[in-house]
Amino acid sequence: MDSDHYQAYVDGDEYEYHGGFTDVSPVILEVPYDDYWYLVVDSNSRRIRAEVSQVFD
């Protein structure tokens, strides 16, 4: 999420995001444009382990 949509997510307001649900790993995400981005992992109260790596072309 970009910063505006992340703040809306935190506030409980309507927001837009890129990505979606997945239950496989690894997940490769590509951002649609240059900016600062927030990665939100919502596990729906399940315990999960998340690891993040940055890869630059």
PDB file of N, CA, C and O in Angstrom:
ATOM      1  N   MET A   1       0.840  -1.173   0.000  1.00  0.00           N
ATOM      2  CA  MET A   1       0.000   0.000   0.000  1.00  0.00           C
ATOM      3  C   MET A   1       0.885   1.236   0.000  1.00  0.00           C
ATOM      4  O   MET A   1       1.959   1.251   0.601  1.00  0.00           O
ATOM      5  N   ASP A   2       0.423   2.249  -0.670  1.00  0.00           N
ATOM      6  CA  ASP A   2       1.140   3.513  -0.549  1.00  0.00           C
ATOM      7  C   ASP A   2       0.753   4.157   0.785  1.00  0.00           C
ATOM      8  O   ASP A   2      -0.097   3.627   1.501  1.00  0.00           O
ATOM      9  N   SER A   3       1.357   5.271   1.117  1.00  0.00           N
ATOM     10  CA  SER A   3       1.185   5.837   2.455  1.00  0.00           C
ATOM     11  C   SER A   3      -0.259   6.272   2.730  1.00  0.00           C
ATOM     12  O   SER A   3      -0.744   6.095   3.848  1.00  0.00           O
ATOM     13  N   ASP A   4      -0.945   6.829   1.747  1.00  0.00           N
ATOM     14  CA  ASP A   4      -2.327   7.262   1.960  1.00  0.00           C
ATOM     15  C   ASP A   4      -3.253   6.078   2.239  1.00  0.00           C
ATOM     16  O   ASP A   4      -4.078   6.129   3.152  1.00  0.00           O
ATOM     17  N   HIS A   5      -3.111   5.017   1.452  1.00  0.00           N
ATOM     18  CA  HIS A   5      -3.965   3.848   1.645  1.00  0.00           C
ATOM     19  C   HIS A   5      -3.586   3.080   2.907  1.00  0.00           C
ATOM     20  O   HIS A   5      -4.451   2.487   3.551  1.00  0.00           O
ATOM     21  N   TYR A   6      -2.312   3.086   3.263  1.00  0.00           N
ATOM     22  CA  TYR A   6      -1.908   2.452   4.520  1.00  0.00           C
ATOM     23  C   TYR A   6      -2.546   3.177   5.708  1.00  0.00           C
ATOM     24  O   TYR A   6      -3.035   2.531   6.635  1.00  0.00           O
ATOM     25  N   GLN A   7      -2.544   4.499   5.688  1.00  0.00           N
ATOM     26  CA  GLN A   7      -3.162   5.257   6.786  1.00  0.00           C
ATOM     27  C   GLN A   7      -4.661   4.966   6.857  1.00  0.00           C
ATOM     28  O   GLN A   7      -5.220   4.842   7.947  1.00  0.00           O
ATOM     29  N   ALA A   8      -5.302   4.858   5.712  1.00  0.00           N
ATOM     30  CA  ALA A   8      -6.725   4.506   5.688  1.00  0.00           C
ATOM     31  C   ALA A   8      -6.942   3.118   6.287  1.00  0.00           C
ATOM     32  O   ALA A   8      -7.896   2.916   7.038  1.00  0.00           O
ATOM     33  N   TYR A   9      -6.070   2.159   5.965  1.00  0.00           N
ATOM     34  CA  TYR A   9      -6.135   0.807   6.527  1.00  0.00           C
ATOM     35  C   TYR A   9      -6.019   0.854   8.048  1.00  0.00           C
ATOM     36  O   TYR A   9      -6.800   0.214   8.752  1.00  0.00           O
ATOM     37  N   VAL A  10      -5.054   1.604   8.551  1.00  0.00           N
ATOM     38  CA  VAL A  10      -4.840   1.734   9.996  1.00  0.00           C
ATOM     39  C   VAL A  10      -6.061   2.376  10.657  1.00  0.00           C
ATOM     40  O   VAL A  10      -6.462   1.971  11.748  1.00  0.00           O
ATOM     41  N   ASP A  11      -6.643   3.364  10.004  1.00  0.00           N
ATOM     42  CA  ASP A  11      -7.799   4.077  10.559  1.00  0.00           C
ATOM     43  C   ASP A  11      -9.110   3.305  10.419  1.00  0.00           C
ATOM     44  O   ASP A  11     -10.130   3.707  10.980  1.00  0.00           O
ATOM     45  N   GLY A  12      -9.088   2.190   9.667  1.00  0.00           N
ATOM     46  CA  GLY A  12     -10.309   1.425   9.452  1.00  0.00           C
ATOM     47  C   GLY A  12     -11.184   1.983   8.349  1.00  0.00           C
ATOM     48  O   GLY A  12     -12.357   1.626   8.235  1.00  0.00           O
ATOM     49  N   ASP A  13     -10.605   2.871   7.526  1.00  0.00           N
ATOM     50  CA  ASP A  13     -11.344   3.449   6.406  1.00  0.00           C
ATOM     51  C   ASP A  13     -11.161   2.591   5.156  1.00  0.00           C
ATOM     52  O   ASP A  13     -10.422   1.607   5.170  1.00  0.00           O
ATOM     53  N   GLU A  14     -11.836   2.972   4.088  1.00  0.00           N
ATOM     54  CA  GLU A  14     -11.724   2.271   2.817  1.00  0.00           C
ATOM     55  C   GLU A  14     -10.346   2.524   2.212  1.00  0.00           C
ATOM     56  O   GLU A  14      -9.848   3.649   2.254  1.00  0.00           O
ATOM     57  N   TYR A  15      -9.726   1.484   1.650  1.00  0.00           N
ATOM     58  CA  TYR A  15      -8.386   1.601   1.093  1.00  0.00           C
ATOM     59  C   TYR A  15      -8.246   0.698  -0.122  1.00  0.00           C
ATOM     60  O   TYR A  15      -9.054  -0.206  -0.336  1.00  0.00           O
ATOM     61  N   GLU A  16      -7.216   0.953  -0.911  1.00  0.00           N
ATOM     62  CA  GLU A  16      -6.881   0.111  -2.059  1.00  0.00           C
ATOM     63  C   GLU A  16      -5.520  -0.507  -1.820  1.00  0.00           C
ATOM     64  O   GLU A  16      -4.691   0.058  -1.106  1.00  0.00           O
ATOM     65  N   TYR A  17      -5.287  -1.665  -2.415  1.00  0.00           N
ATOM     66  CA  TYR A  17      -4.010  -2.343  -2.254  1.00  0.00           C
ATOM     67  C   TYR A  17      -3.670  -3.106  -3.525  1.00  0.00           C
ATOM     68  O   TYR A  17      -4.532  -3.343  -4.370  1.00  0.00           O
ATOM     69  N   HIS A  18      -2.426  -3.481  -3.647  1.00  0.00           N
ATOM     70  CA  HIS A  18      -1.943  -4.317  -4.751  1.00  0.00           C
ATOM     71  C   HIS A  18      -1.550  -5.645  -4.137  1.00  0.00           C
ATOM     72  O   HIS A  18      -0.927  -5.678  -3.076  1.00  0.00           O
ATOM     73  N   GLY A  19      -1.899  -6.713  -4.776  1.00  0.00           N
ATOM     74  CA  GLY A  19      -1.610  -8.031  -4.220  1.00  0.00           C
ATOM     75  C   GLY A  19      -2.906  -8.762  -3.969  1.00  0.00           C
ATOM     76  O   GLY A  19      -3.871  -8.604  -4.717  1.00  0.00           O
ATOM     77  N   GLY A  20      -2.933  -9.557  -2.929  1.00  0.00           N
ATOM     78  CA  GLY A  20      -4.141 -10.298  -2.608  1.00  0.00           C
ATOM     79  C   GLY A  20      -3.825 -11.487  -1.720  1.00  0.00           C
ATOM     80  O   GLY A  20      -2.746 -11.577  -1.134  1.00  0.00           O
ATOM     81  N   PHE A  21      -4.779 -12.393  -1.631  1.00  0.00           N
ATOM     82  CA  PHE A  21      -4.636 -13.570  -0.783  1.00  0.00           C
ATOM     83  C   PHE A  21      -3.733 -14.603  -1.430  1.00  0.00           C
ATOM     84  O   PHE A  21      -3.801 -14.836  -2.637  1.00  0.00           O
ATOM     85  N   THR A  22      -2.892 -15.215  -0.623  1.00  0.00           N
ATOM     86  CA  THR A  22      -2.090 -16.343  -1.104  1.00  0.00           C
ATOM     87  C   THR A  22      -1.849 -17.303   0.045  1.00  0.00           C
ATOM     88  O   THR A  22      -1.762 -16.889   1.201  1.00  0.00           O
ATOM     89  N   ASP A  23      -1.744 -18.562  -0.267  1.00  0.00           N
ATOM     90  CA  ASP A  23      -1.424 -19.551   0.767  1.00  0.00           C
ATOM     91  C   ASP A  23      -0.224 -20.399   0.344  1.00  0.00           C
ATOM     92  O   ASP A  23      -0.038 -21.516   0.828  1.00  0.00           O
ATOM     93  N   VAL A  24       0.579 -19.858  -0.560  1.00  0.00           N
ATOM     94  CA  VAL A  24       1.805 -20.530  -0.984  1.00  0.00           C
ATOM     95  C   VAL A  24       2.991 -19.604  -0.729  1.00  0.00           C
ATOM     96  O   VAL A  24       2.834 -18.391  -0.592  1.00  0.00           O
ATOM     97  N   SER A  25       4.163 -20.194  -0.670  1.00  0.00           N
ATOM     98  CA  SER A  25       5.377 -19.427  -0.421  1.00  0.00           C
ATOM     99  C   SER A  25       6.461 -19.957  -1.343  1.00  0.00           C
ATOM    100  O   SER A  25       6.483 -21.159  -1.604  1.00  0.00           O
ATOM    101  N   PRO A  26       7.347 -19.136  -1.842  1.00  0.00           N
ATOM    102  CA  PRO A  26       7.467 -17.691  -1.621  1.00  0.00           C
ATOM    103  C   PRO A  26       6.477 -16.915  -2.472  1.00  0.00           C
ATOM    104  O   PRO A  26       5.973 -17.414  -3.478  1.00  0.00           O
ATOM    105  N   VAL A  27       6.209 -15.698  -2.054  1.00  0.00           N
ATOM    106  CA  VAL A  27       5.366 -14.771  -2.798  1.00  0.00           C
ATOM    107  C   VAL A  27       6.272 -13.670  -3.333  1.00  0.00           C
ATOM    108  O   VAL A  27       7.045 -13.077  -2.580  1.00  0.00           O
ATOM    109  N   ILE A  28       6.179 -13.399  -4.614  1.00  0.00           N
ATOM    110  CA  ILE A  28       6.971 -12.334  -5.220  1.00  0.00           C
ATOM    111  C   ILE A  28       6.013 -11.204  -5.580  1.00  0.00           C
ATOM    112  O   ILE A  28       5.059 -11.397  -6.334  1.00  0.00           O
ATOM    113  N   LEU A  29       6.282 -10.026  -5.031  1.00  0.00           N
ATOM    114  CA  LEU A  29       5.439  -8.864  -5.284  1.00  0.00           C
ATOM    115  C   LEU A  29       6.220  -7.828  -6.076  1.00  0.00           C
ATOM    116  O   LEU A  29       7.412  -7.622  -5.847  1.00  0.00           O
ATOM    117  N   GLU A  30       5.547  -7.188  -6.995  1.00  0.00           N
ATOM    118  CA  GLU A  30       6.152  -6.092  -7.745  1.00  0.00           C
ATOM    119  C   GLU A  30       5.329  -4.839  -7.499  1.00  0.00           C
ATOM    120  O   GLU A  30       4.103  -4.865  -7.610  1.00  0.00           O
ATOM    121  N   VAL A  31       5.995  -3.751  -7.167  1.00  0.00           N
ATOM    122  CA  VAL A  31       5.275  -2.500  -6.948  1.00  0.00           C
ATOM    123  C   VAL A  31       4.970  -1.860  -8.294  1.00  0.00           C
ATOM    124  O   VAL A  31       5.789  -1.928  -9.211  1.00  0.00           O
ATOM    125  N   PRO A  32       3.795  -1.235  -8.423  1.00  0.00           N
ATOM    126  CA  PRO A  32       3.390  -0.705  -9.726  1.00  0.00           C
ATOM    127  C   PRO A  32       4.073   0.594 -10.124  1.00  0.00           C
ATOM    128  O   PRO A  32       4.106   0.929 -11.308  1.00  0.00           O
ATOM    129  N   TYR A  33       4.623   1.339  -9.160  1.00  0.00           N
ATOM    130  CA  TYR A  33       5.336   2.569  -9.483  1.00  0.00           C
ATOM    131  C   TYR A  33       6.262   2.913  -8.323  1.00  0.00           C
ATOM    132  O   TYR A  33       6.070   2.435  -7.205  1.00  0.00           O
ATOM    133  N   ASP A  34       7.261   3.739  -8.592  1.00  0.00           N
ATOM    134  CA  ASP A  34       8.229   4.138  -7.565  1.00  0.00           C
ATOM    135  C   ASP A  34       7.560   5.014  -6.511  1.00  0.00           C
ATOM    136  O   ASP A  34       6.868   5.979  -6.834  1.00  0.00           O
ATOM    137  N   ASP A  35       7.774   4.668  -5.268  1.00  0.00           N
ATOM    138  CA  ASP A  35       7.248   5.415  -4.133  1.00  0.00           C
ATOM    139  C   ASP A  35       7.678   4.668  -2.877  1.00  0.00           C
ATOM    140  O   ASP A  35       8.359   3.647  -2.969  1.00  0.00           O
ATOM    141  N   TYR A  36       7.294   5.158  -1.723  1.00  0.00           N
ATOM    142  CA  TYR A  36       7.460   4.400  -0.492  1.00  0.00           C
ATOM    143  C   TYR A  36       6.237   3.506  -0.352  1.00  0.00           C
ATOM    144  O   TYR A  36       5.107   3.948  -0.557  1.00  0.00           O
ATOM    145  N   TRP A  37       6.471   2.232   0.003  1.00  0.00           N
ATOM    146  CA  TRP A  37       5.385   1.263   0.082  1.00  0.00           C
ATOM    147  C   TRP A  37       5.360   0.592   1.448  1.00  0.00           C
ATOM    148  O   TRP A  37       6.391   0.465   2.109  1.00  0.00           O
ATOM    149  N   TYR A  38       4.192   0.173   1.856  1.00  0.00           N
ATOM    150  CA  TYR A  38       3.978  -0.552   3.101  1.00  0.00           C
ATOM    151  C   TYR A  38       3.512  -1.956   2.753  1.00  0.00           C
ATOM    152  O   TYR A  38       2.570  -2.142   1.982  1.00  0.00           O
ATOM    153  N   LEU A  39       4.182  -2.934   3.332  1.00  0.00           N
ATOM    154  CA  LEU A  39       3.794  -4.329   3.158  1.00  0.00           C
ATOM    155  C   LEU A  39       2.992  -4.736   4.384  1.00  0.00           C
ATOM    156  O   LEU A  39       3.494  -4.683   5.507  1.00  0.00           O
ATOM    157  N   VAL A  40       1.752  -5.139   4.170  1.00  0.00           N
ATOM    158  CA  VAL A  40       0.880  -5.551   5.265  1.00  0.00           C
ATOM    159  C   VAL A  40       0.634  -7.042   5.123  1.00  0.00           C
ATOM    160  O   VAL A  40       0.172  -7.506   4.080  1.00  0.00           O
ATOM    161  N   VAL A  41       0.943  -7.793   6.173  1.00  0.00           N
ATOM    162  CA  VAL A  41       0.672  -9.232   6.213  1.00  0.00           C
ATOM    163  C   VAL A  41      -0.394  -9.447   7.276  1.00  0.00           C
ATOM    164  O   VAL A  41      -0.134  -9.271   8.467  1.00  0.00           O
ATOM    165  N   ASP A  42      -1.582  -9.825   6.851  1.00  0.00           N
ATOM    166  CA  ASP A  42      -2.698 -10.050   7.762  1.00  0.00           C
ATOM    167  C   ASP A  42      -2.959 -11.547   7.816  1.00  0.00           C
ATOM    168  O   ASP A  42      -3.379 -12.146   6.827  1.00  0.00           O
ATOM    169  N   SER A  43      -2.713 -12.143   8.962  1.00  0.00           N
ATOM    170  CA  SER A  43      -2.814 -13.596   9.082  1.00  0.00           C
ATOM    171  C   SER A  43      -4.172 -14.062   9.599  1.00  0.00           C
ATOM    172  O   SER A  43      -4.362 -15.255   9.837  1.00  0.00           O
ATOM    173  N   ASN A  44      -5.119 -13.141   9.775  1.00  0.00           N
ATOM    174  CA  ASN A  44      -6.449 -13.505  10.284  1.00  0.00           C
ATOM    175  C   ASN A  44      -6.355 -14.308  11.571  1.00  0.00           C
ATOM    176  O   ASN A  44      -7.011 -15.340  11.718  1.00  0.00           O
ATOM    177  N   SER A  45      -5.550 -13.838  12.488  1.00  0.00           N
ATOM    178  CA  SER A  45      -5.369 -14.434  13.824  1.00  0.00           C
ATOM    179  C   SER A  45      -4.612 -15.762  13.830  1.00  0.00           C
ATOM    180  O   SER A  45      -4.464 -16.364  14.894  1.00  0.00           O
ATOM    181  N   ARG A  46      -4.132 -16.238  12.688  1.00  0.00           N
ATOM    182  CA  ARG A  46      -3.303 -17.448  12.670  1.00  0.00           C
ATOM    183  C   ARG A  46      -1.865 -17.056  12.918  1.00  0.00           C
ATOM    184  O   ARG A  46      -1.447 -15.955  12.560  1.00  0.00           O
ATOM    185  N   ARG A  47      -1.105 -17.945  13.528  1.00  0.00           N
ATOM    186  CA  ARG A  47       0.327 -17.700  13.726  1.00  0.00           C
ATOM    187  C   ARG A  47       1.048 -18.040  12.436  1.00  0.00           C
ATOM    188  O   ARG A  47       0.900 -19.139  11.901  1.00  0.00           O
ATOM    189  N   ILE A  48       1.827 -17.096  11.941  1.00  0.00           N
ATOM    190  CA  ILE A  48       2.603 -17.310  10.729  1.00  0.00           C
ATOM    191  C   ILE A  48       3.996 -16.756  10.945  1.00  0.00           C
ATOM    192  O   ILE A  48       4.240 -15.985  11.873  1.00  0.00           O
ATOM    193  N   ARG A  49       4.894 -17.158  10.081  1.00  0.00           N
ATOM    194  CA  ARG A  49       6.242 -16.611  10.075  1.00  0.00           C
ATOM    195  C   ARG A  49       6.432 -15.919   8.736  1.00  0.00           C
ATOM    196  O   ARG A  49       6.179 -16.509   7.686  1.00  0.00           O
ATOM    197  N   ALA A  50       6.871 -14.685   8.771  1.00  0.00           N
ATOM    198  CA  ALA A  50       7.069 -13.919   7.545  1.00  0.00           C
ATOM    199  C   ALA A  50       8.504 -13.437   7.481  1.00  0.00           C
ATOM    200  O   ALA A  50       9.060 -12.973   8.476  1.00  0.00           O
ATOM    201  N   GLU A  51       9.098 -13.549   6.310  1.00  0.00           N
ATOM    202  CA  GLU A  51      10.456 -13.082   6.065  1.00  0.00           C
ATOM    203  C   GLU A  51      10.419 -12.224   4.808  1.00  0.00           C
ATOM    204  O   GLU A  51       9.792 -12.598   3.816  1.00  0.00           O
ATOM    205  N   VAL A  52      11.084 -11.080   4.845  1.00  0.00           N
ATOM    206  CA  VAL A  52      11.053 -10.144   3.718  1.00  0.00           C
ATOM    207  C   VAL A  52      12.455  -9.932   3.186  1.00  0.00           C
ATOM    208  O   VAL A  52      13.397  -9.731   3.953  1.00  0.00           O
ATOM    209  N   SER A  53      12.591  -9.976   1.862  1.00  0.00           N
ATOM    210  CA  SER A  53      13.855  -9.690   1.198  1.00  0.00           C
ATOM    211  C   SER A  53      13.592  -8.667   0.101  1.00  0.00           C
ATOM    212  O   SER A  53      12.536  -8.683  -0.531  1.00  0.00           O
ATOM    213  N   GLN A  54      14.553  -7.782  -0.121  1.00  0.00           N
ATOM    214  CA  GLN A  54      14.459  -6.836  -1.219  1.00  0.00           C
ATOM    215  C   GLN A  54      15.350  -7.293  -2.352  1.00  0.00           C
ATOM    216  O   GLN A  54      16.500  -7.676  -2.137  1.00  0.00           O
ATOM    217  N   VAL A  55      14.821  -7.253  -3.548  1.00  0.00           N
ATOM    218  CA  VAL A  55      15.592  -7.601  -4.726  1.00  0.00           C
ATOM    219  C   VAL A  55      15.469  -6.437  -5.704  1.00  0.00           C
ATOM    220  O   VAL A  55      14.367  -6.011  -6.050  1.00  0.00           O
ATOM    221  N   PHE A  56      16.612  -5.936  -6.138  1.00  0.00           N
ATOM    222  CA  PHE A  56      16.611  -4.815  -7.081  1.00  0.00           C
ATOM    223  C   PHE A  56      17.174  -5.293  -8.404  1.00  0.00           C
ATOM    224  O   PHE A  56      18.144  -6.049  -8.445  1.00  0.00           O
ATOM    225  N   ASP A  57      16.552  -4.843  -9.490  1.00  0.00           N
ATOM    226  CA  ASP A  57      17.049  -5.172 -10.842  1.00  0.00           C
ATOM    227  C   ASP A  57      18.135  -4.217 -11.248  1.00  0.00           C
ATOM    228  O   ASP A  57      18.677  -4.329 -12.347  1.00  0.00           O
TER     229      ASP A  57
END
